[in-house]
Amino acid sequence: MLTAINPKLPMRDKTITKNFYLTQLNFKLHGEYDDYLIVGKDSVEIHFFEYKTLKPKENYGQVYIRTDDIENLYQSLLDTNTTIHPNGKLQHKPWGQIEFSLLDPDNNLLTFGQKN
């Protein structure tokens, strides 16, 4: 039986990735190893593997994260000056979701959504 999904995304620099997720997104550190990082918040956990030669503009890593309080989450990120993707401002989508998106330091796209 399946119980959870934990995406694995590439990172070039563990210190930069850790700082972004812990400081900007208020995640907690769940594990840190030589070339591996695990962060989490509430019931979401994201794993990162080191990929030093990653070219961010060629990275298509994406995660869709569901939330039950999207407006407060969005505002809290604006309050901490977290950059929202220029095409990812908070909006109602035709597929019945309210969504916004941002990019992490390695160009992994994080989309947050709540059922409309």
Secondary structure, DSSP 8 states (H G I E B T S, - for coil): -------EEEES-HHHHHHIIIIIS--EEEEEETTEEEEEETTEEEEEEE-TT--GGG---EEEEE-S-HHHHHHHHHHTT----TT--SEE-TTSEEEEEEE-TT--EEEEEEE-
